[in-house]
Amino acid sequence: MNQTEFSIDTNHLKRPAKRIRSAFTLVELLVCISIIGILLALMFPAAQAVRQAARRATCLSNLRQVMMAALSYESKNQTFPPGDNGDGMGFLGPLLPLMEEEALWDELRSKPESGQSYQDLWEQASEAEIPVLLCAASGPEEKIASLNGSSQYTTHYYGVCGPTGSATDFENSKTYEYRTIAANVYGDIGLQGLFSPMKDGRFRPKQLRDVVDGASNTFAIGEISVFNTSDNFPTPQRSAWAMGAKYNSSKKANQIFTVKSVAQSINSVGTNLNHVPFASNHPGGTHFALVDGSTQYIDQNISLDVLKIYSSINRKEKEFGDPPF
């Protein structure tokens, strides 16, 4: 057998082995970090926007549920609940069975114990948290009532009890004056809103037929989930959700809690308990439910005159052009 047939080619054994890299170079690492940083910078605002949109959607859903409960109550009883029932309970109490909170409604309807006032009873009931009454964009401290520094829960959805002062139609040189209860220390109380408080039993609860300005043109419930305070109004007045109004020695309402008068612009600085402005943690405005059950986001730049006009149920004011929503 030929010897050359058994020879082995060893040329490949003489080739140098490839060097295996153990890590990135510094330049490559810095480039990767820069790319990741740019991607995060692009994604963060988008993620924030998505979260904010989700919170707004949840808030709108909560507000709509409260308004639908009010409409169901009106359909059953032929009236909306008053902003205050005369004993200090607010309009949200009677809506509890329609929001699957029957046990709390039974507690509110019970008689106060010996030595306990009705206000004590309302405050005790408010120690229960009702998630549907709270805005999803609010922090834990904004969910607690602050009137007594207690652990009572608040609501972020307040009944509109009507405008105070006047609104001016400059186009027709006409000024509309609104009826109020004078409460100078805390701010006047509106009487031409859907959830005006009872006054000496002379003002009955409102009905749908009372909304002569139109159910789709009238604010019923507005969001107050953030409190902008001033030096002379330093304490956020987050009301316990069951509270309605407090009466003076003459048995007239002088402090209102879960209903508010419209006297200030959206997201403005509060100066009076009864005039706490409608405001929210949603950038640039706040939410309102209209009497027809629809919900709208209202820009904070809306004219105060227009805000007052849409907060009145029966003034028959002239609308200023297109509605603000």
N, C-alpha and C positions, 0 to 999 in steps of 0.2 A: 504494500500500500504506500502511496506517495506521501512523504512526510509533510509536504506543504498543506495537505488537506486538514491537518490537525493544528495548524498555527492559529493563534488568538490575536485579534486586533486589539492592541492596548493603547491606541492613540487617544481614545476618549478619556483614559485615566490620567492623561497629562494635562487636561483642560482645568483651569482654575475654577473652584467652586464659587457659586453666586453668594454674595454677602446678604444676609437676612437682616432687615432693619427692625430694631426693637421698639421704636417710638416715633411720634411725629417730631418734626423739627419745630423750633420755637416759632418760626414764621407761620408754618401751617397751623399750629395751635392758636395763635393770635387771630388768624383769618377765620377759623371755625368759631371762636368765641365772638368775634365781631358779627358774623352771619347770624348766630343764634340770638345775639342781642338785638339786631335789627328786626328779626322775625318776632321776638317777644314785644318789641316796641310797637310793631304793627298790629299784633294780636290783642294787646292789652286794652286799647280803647274799644275795639270791637267787642271784646268779652264784657267790658263795663257797660257798653250800650245794650248788649243782650240782657244782662242782669237787670239793668234799669227798666228795660221794656217789659221784662217778666214781672217786676215789682209793680209797675204801673198797671199791667193787665190784671194782676191779683187784686190790687186796690180797687180798680173799676168794678171787678166782679163782686167784691165785698159790698161796695156802695150800692150796686144794682140790687143785691139781695135784700139790703135794708129797705130800699125804696119799694121793691116789689112786695115786701112784707107790709109796708104802709098802705099800698094800694089794695092788698088783700084785706087788710083791716077795714079800710073804707068801704069796700064792696060788701063786707059782712055786717058792718055796723052803721053804714050810711054816713059816717064821719071819719075824719082822720083823728088820731089821738091828739089831745092838746099838748102844747109845748110843756105844760105843767098841769097836773090834775087838781091843783088847789091845796094839796097836802105836801107838795115838794117833790113828787115823783115825776120824772121826765117822760117824754114821748116814746122812748125806747122800751120802757117796761111793758106796755100792752102789746108790743110787737114780738115779745119773746116766744110765745107759743108758735108763732109763724116762722120762727127761726130755729125751731127744734130745741127750745130751752124752756120746756114746760115746768121743770122743777124749780127753776129760778123765778118764774112767774108766780108759782104757788107761794114761794117765800115772800115775794113782794106783796102778795095779797093778804098775807097773814097779819094779825093784829100785833102791834108792838108789845113786848113783854113789860112787866111792871118796872117803872122807872126808865123805860126806853121811849124815845120820841120816834115819830115817823122818819125824821131825818137820820136817826141812828139806824133804823131798819134799812133805809135805802143804802146807807154807807156800808152796812154789814153785807148786804147782798152784792155790792160792788167789789167785794174781795174775790169774787169769782171772775176769772178771765173769760171773755167771749171773743175768740179769734176773729170772727167775721166783723167785729167792730174796730179792728186794728189794721192800720196800713202796713203792708209788707216792707216798705222802705224805711220804717222807723226803728230806732234802736231800743234796747230794753228799758232805758230810763224814760223814754217817751211814751211808754205804755202804762206807766203808773200815774195815778191821780196825785195831785200835789196840794190840794186844798188843806189837808190836815197832815201832810207829810207821812201818810200811812201807806199800807200795802194795797190799797184799793186800785182797781184797774180803771182806766179811762176809756173813752171812745174817741175815735178820730173822725166820726161822722156826726155833724151837728145840724140840728134843724134850723132852717132859716125862719126867723120870727118877724122879718120885715125890715125895711129901711128906716133910718132916722133922718131928721133934718129935711133936706129937699134935694130934688134933681132938676136940672135945668135943660130945657130944649132950646138951645141957642138958635136953631134954625127958625123957630116960630116965636122966639122971645117969650117963652112961657116957663114958669117955674112950678113944680109940683111939690106940695107940702105933704108930709106923711104923718099919720096919727101915731102917737107914742104914749107910753107911760113914762112920766118924768121920774128919773132916778139919778139925780145929778152926780152923786158920789161915785156911782159905778157906771154911769152912762145910760142914756134913755133906752127904753125897751120898745122895739117895733111891734106894731099891732096889725100890720097889713101883710104879714107873711103866712105861709101855710101852717107853721107850728108856733103861733103866738101863744103865750101863756094865758091862763085864766086870770081874770081880774075881778075880784069880788063876785064871781059868778055871773057877771053881766055879759061876758063874751063867750059864746058857745064855740065848740070845736068846729073847724072848717070842714066843708064838704067839697066834692069836686065841682058842684055847680057854683061855688063861691069863687072859683078861679076864672073870673071873667076875662082876664088878660090872655087866657089860652094855656092849656096844660103843657104844650110844647114850647111856651115862651116864658115859663116861670120856674125859677130855681126852688127846689124843695129842701134838699139836704146838701150841705157842702163839707169839704174835707178841711179839718184843722189838725194836721199831724205834726206840725212844728210850730214853736212859739218864738217870735222875734220880740225881745223885750227891750224896754228903754230904762233909763236911770230911775224914772218915777214909777215904773211898773216892772220891778226887777224879778218877780217870782213867776215862773210859768204857771198859768192857771189851767192845768189839765183837770177837767172835771170828772168826778166819779160817774160812771156810765148810767147809773140809776137816777141821778139827781136831776131835778127840773128847775125849781126856783126857790128862792127864800123870800119870806115876807117880813115887812116891818111891823111896828106896833099898830099901825092903822090897817093891817091885813091887806096891804098892797104889795105886789111883787116889786122888789128893788134889786135883787141879784138873780141873774139867770145863768144856768150852768150848761146843760147840753143843748140849748138853743142859743143863737147869737143874733144880735142886730147887725145890719149891714150899714156901717158908718165909715169904714176904712177900705182902702184898696187891698187887693190880694197881695199877700206876702209883705205887707207893710209892718211897721213896728206897733205893737199893742200898747195902748195907754189906759184902757178901762176894761174891767172884767166883762161887762155886757157887750163891749165892742171889740172883743178879740177878733182880729182879722182872719178870714179864711186863708189858709197857707198850708204848704206841704213840703216834703222832702224831694218832690219831683221837680227837676230844674225848670224854672220859668213860669210856673203856674200851679193850679190845683184843680181838683175834680169837683164837679157838681152833678147831682141827680136832678132831673126835671120832673115835674108833676106827672108827665105821661110815662115815666119809668125809664126813659133814656138817660144815659150818662155821658158827660162831656168833660174834656180837659179844657179849662179856661185860662187863657194867657194872662199873666199878671199885669200886662200893659193895657188891659181893658179899662176904659174910662170908668171912674167911680160913678158917674151919673148913669151910665148904661148898666153897671152892676146893680145899682139900686132899682132901676126900672125892671130888670129881670127878677128881682127879689120880691116884688110886690105882686099880689094876686089880683088886685081889684082897683087899680088906679087908672086903668085905661090910658096910660101914657102913649105918646107916639113913639114908635120904634125909630132908632137912629140908623137908617140904612139896613145893611145886612146884619143878621144876628151874630153875636160874638162866638159862634161855634159852627 
